[in-house]
Amino acid sequence: MRLYSGTSELFVQDAMRNQISEKLKASFFKAFRYSPSPAEVGSWQNSLLAMAAVIEQANLKDHGILLEYQLPLSSKRLDCLITGQDQNGKDNAVIVELKQWQKSDECDADSSVLTWLGGTKREVLHPSVQVGQYQMYLQDMHTAFYEGDNPVTLNSCAYLHNYRALTDDAIYAEKFHDTVEKHPLFTANDMESLQDYLQKPLENGNGIEVLRRIDEGCYRPSKKLLDHVSKTINSRSDFVLLDEQKIAYDRVFAEVRKDYHHQDKAVIVIRGGPGTGKSVIAINLMADLLRSGYNAQYATGSKAFTETLRKIIGARGSTQFKYFNSYAQAPENIVDVLICDEAHRIRESSNSRFTKAALRSGIAQIEELINAAKVLVCFIDDKQVVRPVEIGSTEYILEYARQKQCRIMEYKLDVQFRCSGSESYIQWINNTLAVERTPNVIWNAGEEQFDFRVMDSPEAVENALKLRLQEGFTARMTAGFCWPWSDPDAAGQLLNDVNVGNYKRPWNANPDAGRLAPGIPKSSLWAYDPNGFHQVGCIYTAQGFEFDYVGVIFGNDLAYDLDSGKWLGNRQNSFDSVVKRDAGKFLDLVKNVYRVLLTRGVKGCYVCFIDKDTERFFRSRMEH
């Protein structure tokens, strides 16, 4: 997806006639169904006028231009991509990251500087680092840049068109030297140098033909987090971190290098919705911290996620992967960095009915986690709480951090990697479920890359998923907790608990199940084992995982009442004994359940509804 595509001559004309921002604004509304902010429109107007002047002065007349070009399977957009050929006829493209900055200051994080944005001083990626990450990501994910005998050569630079740099400016710090050499940075004084930089790879023109190659290329299938965990931990990461991801990653390393004492700790909270890469950053951090000699541990509140990670890593590394309740008796500062993934699943206490009296803790679980680590890193989505006993929230964590007089840092992840990089889909789901008010009221199925479909029956959903499996993709069937969950029979076979008309399937194995028949994965491995496709997963085995395609049976524990225009929680239709017990929170919790299930897919989601009024409501908010 791009907001603008055309020849360099047309782009210069549109910019000089002050039409470019209006064209981008119209394309933005068509793509996202709401208007861009005035600040973004103003940024387009100012930065693209400066870019047009460079292109005109460089005499780049036979070239292709892409503006606001969406990175594959991400919601991030490149500012400007220029295509053409060099003097030898080799296809080239250059990314130009545009900034309106006027000043920056030094920052102790490896890849960041401080600058004024939105009326406050913020820690942001150095422009050369940022555009370099974009280049690596695109080279890794788009076939035009890596396949065949003559892939398009990609280069990148940053243009700070309002910046009057000084010799000792923070953007020229020694730590950025190699990055700036590879991905040059040009300021307001460097317009001629930028022209020379663009002319060399693009001087032969014919850019529309190169643009066509990019348009006709395709995206490599998304890298699966779990498929790459082992390689990540044992060698080097395959993931490229973008923007806020990289800033948060660098901040953890900056903090862990500091000499923390008994009462001198850091708590870093990294917030993000489904598919914003929280677990990707967490795994990268874990791997690189261990590789750098730090004692890092990775904790979750999910048995399924932790056990799956342990299986992939193997026995040797599995001891570093723990649960939130593993630190009840931990000595102070026992680990350098404690990474808490899905911190919204933190509970009030680590005690359970199985905890021996002598080992019962009298302090809150979050306090135990803070005590155990010099640096505590919490990855959290405040809207993924699906059980009353899970009380983790950003404010809850920060309150304890303040009480312990910790250094506190907060980061928010916005870039979307799941759902084919569609922020619109995530926001539409939030709006439709009344989890959060967003501008995305209508889902335009015809223009979005994410494959969302409403189907008539569970059989239709499952058959569609089988086709995706045959194509080499991953897929799982999930459902709301609206049917009983039986133990296996004497032979270890699962019972067909999920019954919808003629559709009869078993849940994934119960966590407490003993003997299981051959070919049936344990509950904790349902998402990872290929045989998991033959069972229906519930929220407790699906949360934290992603699949190429997910199927969802939307049960009647949550229904939309067309007469009142409200969502209703039907506790009598729920078989989740813990959740249904809390009448006050039931509606919000069950909404969160379906929000999680509907956002497990990287490429698509197929859903069927038990309640037909709920189906009609969803369909009424879709364009075809």
N, C-alpha and C positions, 0 to 999 in steps of 0.2 A: 504494500500500500504506500502511496505517495500522495502529497497534496498538490504537487505541481510537477509536470513533465513536459519538456519541449526543447526547442533549439536555443542555443545561447543568444542568438539575435532576438528571438521573441522575448526571452527573459529580460534582456537589457531594455527593450522597448516597454515592457510591462512595468519594469521598475522605474524607468525615467518618467513614465506617465502617471506614476503613483497608483497603479492598478494592481500591483503584485500582492499587496496585503489583502485587498478585497477578494482577489481570486483564491488566495489561501484560506481566507475566512469562509468563503462559500464551500470550498472543498472540505474544510474541517467540519462544518455543520452537516454536510452530506454524509461524511464518514462516521461522525460520533453523535449526531442528533442533538447537539447543543452547541452554543457559540463559544469560541475561544475567549479568554479574558482580554480586556483592553490592553493589559501589559504585554501579552503575547503578540497581539496585533501590532502594537507599537514597536516591539522588538523586530518583527518581520519587516516593517516599513523601513526602519533605520538601518538594520544590518544588511538587508538585501539590496538596498540602494548603494551601500558602500561596496558590496560584492559586485554589483553590476558595473560600477565604475572601474573596478579592477579588470573585469572581463573585457570591457570595451577598450581600455587602454592597452591590454595585452593582445588585442586584435584576435580574440578567440571567437570567430564568426561561424565556424562549421562544426559546432560541438553540441553535445547533449547535456541537458541540465535536469537533475532531479532535486526537488526541494522537499524537506520534511519527509524523507524516505524512511519507512519503518524497517528497523532491523528484523531479520527473520525470527519468528517465534519470540518476539520481545515487543514491548510497547514503546521502546525508545525509538526516536526518530533522528536521523542525520539532518543537519542544517542544510547542507548543499553537497551534491555529488556531480562532478563535471567529467564527461567522457570524451575520448578522442584517441588519436593514434600518434605515436612518435615518428621520427624521421625515417625509421626502418619499417613502418607500417604495423608496428606492434600495438595491440589494443591496450589502452590504459584508462584508468579512472582515478580521480583524486577527490578525497573527502576534505571539505573545508568546514571546520567548526568555527562558528561566528560568536564573538563575545562583545558585549557593550561595556565591559569593565573599564574603569579609569585608574584603579589603584589596587595593589594587593600587599599583604604582609606575610611574613614567615609563619610557618606552622610546623609543629614538631612531628606530625605524621609524615611518613615517607613520600606520599604521592600528592599531598595537599598543600594549598595555600589558603590564606584568609582574605576574603574580599567582602565588600558591602553589597548585599542583595536583599531586596524587599525591605529596606530600611534597617537592616541589622547586619552585623558582621558574621559571616558564615564560613565554615570550613568546607572547601570545595576542591575537587580534583584540579590539579594543574591542567590547563587546556591541552598541552601536548600529551599528557598521560591519558586524558579522557578520549581524545581523538585516536590515540594509538590503540586503546582498548576497543573502540568501535571498529578499527581496521582489522584487528585480529579476529574479532567476533564475526565480521562479515566474511573474511577469508575462510573461516572455519565452518560457516553455515550455509553458504550460497555456492552452488556448483559452478557458476560462471567464473569464480575466482580460484578454483582449484582443480577442476576436471579437464581432461583432454590434453592434447599436445600444445595448445596455445591458450591457456587461461588468461583472463583479463588481469593485467598487473595493477595492483591497488597501492596507492600512496595516500598520505594524509598530512594535514597541517592545520594550524589554528590561526585565525585572523582576529586580533583585538583592535578593531578599527578606531576606537576612541582612546586608546591607551598610549600615553607618552612616557615611555620607560626610561628609567635612570640606569646608570651603569651597574650600581649595586642593588638593583631591584630584586625583590623576592622571586620573581618568575625566572630569573637567571641564576638562582642558587646552584651551587655545585652538584647537589644531589639530583638535579634535573638535567644535567649536561648531556648525558647519553640519550635520554629520551628526546630532548629538543633537537639533537643531531639527527635522530631518526625520523621524528615527526616535528618539523620546524614550526616555530612560533613567530608570527609577524605582527608588529604593532603599527600604530598610525604612521610612524616614520618609515615603515618598511614596504610601502606600496609597490615600489619598483622591484624590490627583491621578491615579493610575492608574485608579481607578473612573470619574472624570470623563472621562478619555481614552477609555475603552471605551464609555461610555454614549452619547457623541455620535454615532458612526457606527452604533450597534447598538440605539438606544433603542426602535425599533418592533418588535423581536423578529422572528418568522417565520424564525428561523435555519435550521430544518430544510429549508425550501424552498431557501434559498441553498446549503445543504450538498448538496442533491440536484443543483443545477446544477454544482457542482464535481465531484461523483461522475460525472456524465454527460458532463462535458467530456473532451477527449482531449489528448494530448501532441503538440505540433508535432514533425515529424520532426527528429531530431538534427542539429545543425549539423556539417557535416563540416570537419575541420581544414583539409584541402587546398583545399576550395572557398572558404575564407574567408581564406587566407593573403594573397592579393593585397590584399584590402580592408584586412586588418589592418596590413600593412606600409605601404600607401599612404594610409590614412586613419585610422579609429579601429577599435578592436577590437570585435567582435560578441560576444565571450565574457565571461561573468561569472565571476570567480574566487571560489571559496568557501573559507572557513576556512583550512586549511593552505596551500592554493594562494596565497591573498592574503597570508598571513604570509610565505611564502617570497619572493614577488614584491616585497613592501615591503622585505624584508631586503636584497635585491640593490641596490635604489635607495639604501638607507641607507648601504651599504658603498661604493658607487661615488661618493657625494658626498664621501667622506673623501679627504684629500690623501695618497695613497700614494706612497712614495718607492721607491728602487731595491730595498731589502731589506724593504719593508713591503707585503705583499700579503695578499689575502683569498682563501680557497678555501671555496666554499659547495657542499655536497653535498646534493642533493635526491633522496631515494629514493622509489620507488613501483612497485607492480606494474602489470600491464597495465590500461590504461583509467583510471588515476588522474589523468590530465591533465598528464603531464610535458611533452609537446610543446605543449600549449595554453599553459602558463605560459611555455615557452621562446619561442614565437612572439610572445606578448604582450610579453614582456620585450624581445625584439629590436626590435619596432615602437616601443615607448615610449622605449627608450633612444636609438634613432636620432632619434626626434622631439624628444627633449630635448637633442640636440646631442652625445651621447657617441659615441665610436668603438666600436661594438659589432660583433662578428662571431659567426657561428653555424657551428659545426663538427660534423660527424658522421663516423662510420666507414662509412656506407652510401652507395654510389654511387646506388642507386635513390632513396633519400630526398633526397639532396642535389641530384641532377639534376632531380627532380620539382619541388622548391622553386625551383630556378633558372628552370625553364621557366615556372612560375606567376608568379614575381616579374617576369621579363623581364630583358633584358640590363643595364639600368641598375643594378638592385639586386643582381644575381646575384653580383657580386664580393665581397659580404659573407658569402656562404655557401660554406664551405670544408670541407676534410677534416682529420682529425686529423693526417695526415702533412704538412700544408701549412706547419708551423711549425718545421721542422728548422733552417732558417737565419734564423729570425725574430729581429730585435733585441729586447733586453729591453724589456718594457712597451710593445710596439708598439700594443696595443689597450687601451682602458679596461676593457672587459668581453668576455670570451670565453665564449660559451655552448656547452657541449659536450652535445649531445643524444645519448642512448643511449651514455653514457660506458662502459658495460660492454663496448663494442666497441673500447676502447683497446688497442693492441698494445704489445709490449715495445719495439719500435723502429720508427721511421718509414722505415727502410731497406727496400728491396725489391730484387728482382733487376734492376729497371730503373734503380736509383739509380746515377748516375755516381760513380766513386771519389772525385772531388774534392768531391762534395756529401754523402757519407755521414756520418751523425751518429754520434757515439760516446756519446750520452746517451739515456736512456729517453724514450719518447714523452711520458709524463705530465710529465716534467721540462721538456720543450720547451714544453708547453702552459702550465705554471705560469710559466715564464720570460716567455712572450709577453704575458701579461695582468697588469694591476693587480688585477683581480678575475676569478677563474675560477669559473664556475658549472657544476657537473656534474650532469646528470640521469641517474639510473641505476636499473636493475633487476638486482640481482645474480643473478637466476635466468633471465636472458635470454641468457646466454653460449651460443652454439651452435657455436663453432669453437675448437679448442685454442689458436690463435694470439691469440685475444681474451682478454686477461688483466685487463681492467678490473674492479675491484671496489671497494666502498666503502673497505675497509681498505687496499687497495693505494694508492688516491688519497690517503687521509689520511696514510699513512706518508710519502709524498714531501712532502706539505704540511708535516708536522712537521719533516722534515729541512730544509726551506727556511724554517722559522720563520714560517710564514704564520698569519694569524688564521684559525681554522677554525670553521665553523658547519655543523650538520647539521639537516636537516628530513626528516620522513617524511610521505608523502601516503597517506591511507587512503580518502578519498572515491572512489567508483567511478562513472565516467561511461559506460563501455562496458558491453556485455552487459545493456542496459536497467537499468543501475545496480545490478545484482545482485552484491553481494559474495559471496553464497552460491555462485553459479556459479563464480567465480574460485577460491574456497576449495575447492569440490568438485573442480574440475579438479586443483588442487595436491595434494589428498588422494588422488584416484584414481590419479594418476600417481606417487604416492609422492615428490613433489618436496618436500612439506612436510606435517607432521601438522596437521590442522585439525579442528574439530568437525563439519564438513560432510561426513558419510559418505554420505548419501543425497540424491539430487537429486529434488525433488518437481516433476515437469514440469507437473502440473495446477495448481499454485498460483503458479508463477513467471511473471513477465512475459517473461523471456527465452525465445526459441523455440529450444530445443535438441532435436534429433531424431536418432535413429539410423536410418539407411536401409539398404536391402538391397543397393544397388548404386550405382556412380558415376553411372549414367544417371538413377536416381531423384533423386540429389542435384542433378545439373545441371538436370533438369527443374523441380525445386522452385525453384531459383535463377532460372530463366528467368521463372517466374511473378512472382517478386519484381521482376525487372527491368521487366516489363510494368506493374507497379504504380507504377513510378517510383523504386524503391529502387536502391541500388548493390549489386553482388554480384560475387564472384570465387570461382573454383575453385582450391583449393590441394592440395598433396600432400606427403608425406614424400619424401625424395630416394632413391627405390627403383627408379628406371629410368634408363637412360643419357640423356645430354643431348647430342644431335647438333647439328652445324652445319647451317645451311640448305642446301638443294640448290642447283644451279647457277642456278635461276630465283629464288632467294631465298625459297622456300617452306619452312616448318618441317615436320619429320618427326614422325610420330605416335609419339613415344617412350613415352608413358604408355599402357600396355596392360593392361587388366583385363577379361578375357573379351571381350565384344564392344565394350567401350568403348575407343576409340582416339583420343587427343588429343595435341597437341604441348605440350611445355613452353613457357613464355614464351621469347622469343628469348635465345640465349646472349649474355652480356655482350661476348664477343669476336667476335660475328657481324659479318660485313661487310655485303654487300648484303642487304636485306630486301624482299620483295614488298610492293606497295602494301597498306595496311590492317593491316600487322603492326607493332605498336609496338616500339620498342627495349626492351631488358630494363629499363632504368632508368625507363621510363614505363609499364610494364605495369599498375601499380596505378592510374594516373591516366587513361590513355587508354581510352575506352569499348570499343575493340576488344580490350582485354586480356581480356575475358570469354571469348574464343574459345580461349584457351590456359590451361594449368594452371600456376599459380605455385608456386614453391618457397620455402623459408624465406628465401632471400637477396633475393627481390623482394617478399615479403609483410611481413617484419619492419619495424616502424616505421609501418605503414599500418593503417587501419581501413576497414571497409565495413559497410553496413547488415546484409548477410547474407554469411556465408562458408561455403563448402563445403570439407570436408577428406576426402581419401582417406588413411586411416590405414594406412600401409604395414606390411610385415612386417619392417622393420628394428628394430621394437620390438614385443614380444609379451608377453602376460601368461600365465604358466604356472600353470594352475589347480591342478596337483598340489602344487607347491612354494609356491604363494601369493606368487610373486615376479615382478617385471618382468625380462625378459631382453633384452639388446641383441644383435641378430643382424648382426654386421658383414658377413657374407657376402651379405646382402640389401641392403646400402647401396651407392649409387653416388657417394657423397660421398668422394672420395679423400682429402681432408684430414682429415675427421672419423674415418673408419674406420681411419686409420693409427694413431690413439691408442687402443690397446686399453683402457688404464686409465680414460680419461675418456669412452669411447664411450657407455656407458649413460646417464650424467648428461647428456651433450650432446644425445643424441637425445630424451630426455625433455623437455629444454628446448625442442627444436624443436617437438614436438607441443603443448606448453603455449602456445607463441607462436601457432601456427596456430589452435588451438581458441579463442583469445581475441581474434581479429581482428574479430569481429562486434559491431556495436552493438545490433542487434535480434535476431539469431538465428545459429545455427550448425547446419549439417546435416552429418553425418559418416557415412561407411561404412568398414567394416573389412575388410582383406584376410584377416587372421587371425581365424577365427570364435571361438576361445576368448577372444581379447581383446574381441571384440564381446559375448560372453556375460558377461564380467566387467563391462563397462560397464553392460550392461542390468541386471545383478544389483544395481547401486547406484542404480537409478532407480525411483521410484514414478510411477505413471500415474493 
